[in-house]
Amino acid sequence: MDAWIDCMSYVDDPHAGMIAAPVAKGSMMTLRIDDAADFQRRCPEQSRALIECTAFVNYRRIEAGREPVLTLLLGGWFKR
């Protein structure tokens, strides 16, 4: 996860060479997890790690005086 955190910390920096398709400066990358409730049920450690590491990327950027860059879209938590 350390490598994931390093890469995701630079999703808005095309010169860093960390991401194949970086987002524009000032934009956020949304990580869409379809049926997140099922993912959490099947893979609780990975689900928790994804949430914690996403939060850490944003925290790390804020501590460095930069804007947050990641958001999670957790689909499927509520069934109709």
TAQUIZI-V50591 format. One record per pair of residues at least 4 apart in sequence whose ideal C-beta (glycine too) atoms are under 7 Angstrom apart, sorted by the first residue. I is the first residue (numbers start at 1). J is the second residue. Records with the same first field share a line. If there is no record, write none. Layout:
BEGIN
I->J, J
END
This chain:
BEGIN
1->5, 49, 53
2->6
3->7
4->8, 53
5->9, 53, 56, 57
6->18
7->18, 19
8->57, 70
9->57, 60, 61
10->16, 18, 19
11->19, 22, 23, 29, 69
12->22, 23, 24, 25, 27, 69
13->22
14->22
23->27, 28, 29
26->67
28->68, 69, 70, 71
29->69, 70
30->71, 73
31->54, 70, 72, 73
32->73, 75
33->39, 72, 73, 74, 75
34->75, 76
35->39, 75, 76
36->40, 74, 75, 76, 77
37->41, 76, 77
38->42, 76
39->43, 47
40->44, 47
43->47
44->48
45->49
46->50
47->51
48->52
49->53
50->54
51->55, 72
52->56
53->57
54->58, 70, 72
55->59
56->60
57->61, 69, 70
58->62, 68, 69, 70
59->63
60->64
61->66, 67, 68, 69
62->68
END
